[in-house]
Amino acid sequence: MEATMLRGGVSAPKAFDVYRIREDFPILQQQMCGHPLVYLDNAASSQTPKSVNDRMHRYQSIEHANVHRSVHTLGTNATAAFEGARKKVAAFINAASEKEIVFTRGSTDSVNLVMHSFGRKNLKGGDEIVVTGLEHHSNIVPWQMLCEEVGAVLRVVPVTDAGELNLTEFERLLNRRTRLVAMTQVSNAIGTVNPVQEMVAAAKKVGAVALIDGAQAAPHLPVDVRDLGCDFYLFSGHKMCGPTGIGVLYAKQSMHERMGPYLGGGDMILRVTFEKTIYNVPPHKFEAGTPPIAAAIGLSAAIDYLQDMGMTEVQRHESGLLEYALGRIAQLGGVRVIGTAKQRASVISFMVGDIHPHDVGSLLNGYGIAIRAGHHCAQPVMDRFDVPATARASFALYNTADDVDALIDGIRSVQRILGNQ
Ligand code: 7TS
C-alpha cells in the first residue's frame, strides 16, 4: 500500500478507497457526544454495511418462511437462500464441502458444540486438552467443564513477555495423551497472531484433534481451513460486518462420525419413534430447531461485501493502520502497549500511565471515540501482564488514519485532564 506522511513523520496508509467504503456504513455517519463517531471497538462487534441490512430487511419483508420443510415457493426460496449462505461460507474459508459448515449462534456456541458433540464422546479420564494462555474465555471454560466432567486435564501454553506463545513449551506439552489442541488464531485481548498452521501440524503429530478459534481472524485476514489443516474452525458473524445471532463451525468431514448430536429437536432427525430416533446427516444433525435464517442470509451478504473488498486488501489496510497507530502511540509517551508480538492484527491494548482503563474509555467516549475498557473476556491474559484491565482500540476495514489521529488526540486529552504523562 502507498503511504503518505502524516503528523509526527509517521507514515499513514493511503486509503484503499476507505472513504468510499465508509459511505456504506450508515452508523459511521453520525455524531456521538457532539463529535464525529470514531468507532474503534470492532473486536467486540463490527458495524454492518447497508447491503447487509438491506438484504436482511428484504428477506424479513417479502421473502420470509421457515426452511427445510415447506413446498410452497416462499419455503423453497428461503431454503435455497439459507443453503446458499452455507455454500458461501464454505467457499469463504475454502472448506472442501458445504457439509462441513454448521451454523451456530456464534463463536461461543461453536466451541460449546464441539465440547458437547465431540469432547464428551471422545475424551476420558487422564486425557489432556491443550489451550493457550491467549484464549478468550469461550475457548477455556467449555474445556474446563469437560475436564471436570470426564476427568481430563487442561494444559496451558505459556505466553512470553512480548505476548507471543512459547512454542518450545507448546511442543513439550504435547504427548500421546493429548486429545485436543484448542487455540486462537488472533488474540482478542492483545492482537497476537499465532502460528496456528505450525501448531496444528505439531498437534497432528501426536494424533490430537486441532480446533482454531478464528473469531478475530476471519474478519481481518484470508482464511483457508484446508491450508491450515485444522479439524475445527469457528467464527462469529457480528465481528465481520454481519449480524448478531449467527456463527460458523467448520467441522472437517472426517470428524463427523466422531461427533454425537448437540441439541435435540426438529430438523436434526431423519426419523423419530418412541423407541428410537435416527439422526439427520451433518451439518443438519447439529442444527436443531428453526435456524437463524435472516442472520445466515445477512452473513452471506457480509461475505459478499468482504470479498468485494478482498480479504488481502482488508488485511493490508488494517496492518497499515496498526503500524501507524503504534508509531503515533510510541511518540506520545506515557502509554504502555500490552503485547508487542511481531505478528499482530488490528488490536491495540494499552494503559495510559496508571489511569484506570475505564476512566480512559469514559473520557474518550466524551470525544465520540468508542473503545473497549475491561478484561476483554480474557482474564488470564490480564493476569499474565499483571493488569486488571486494559483500554483496547480495535480496527476494521472502514477505519482511517483520521480515526487514529482522533484516538491520539483523545489520549492526550486524557493525559492532560487526569494529570498523567
Ligand atoms: N473468541 C474470540 C477470540 C473472541 O474475541 C470472542 C469475542 C469470542 C470467541 C466469542 O465470540 P461470541 O461472538 O460468541 O461472543 N470477543 C469479544 C471481545 O473481544 N470483546 O467483546 C467480545
Residues whose N, C-alpha, C, O or C-beta is under 5 A from the ligand:
A	BS01	7TS	A43 A44 G106 S107 T108 D109 H136 S138 T184 V186 N188 D213 A215 Q216 S236 H376
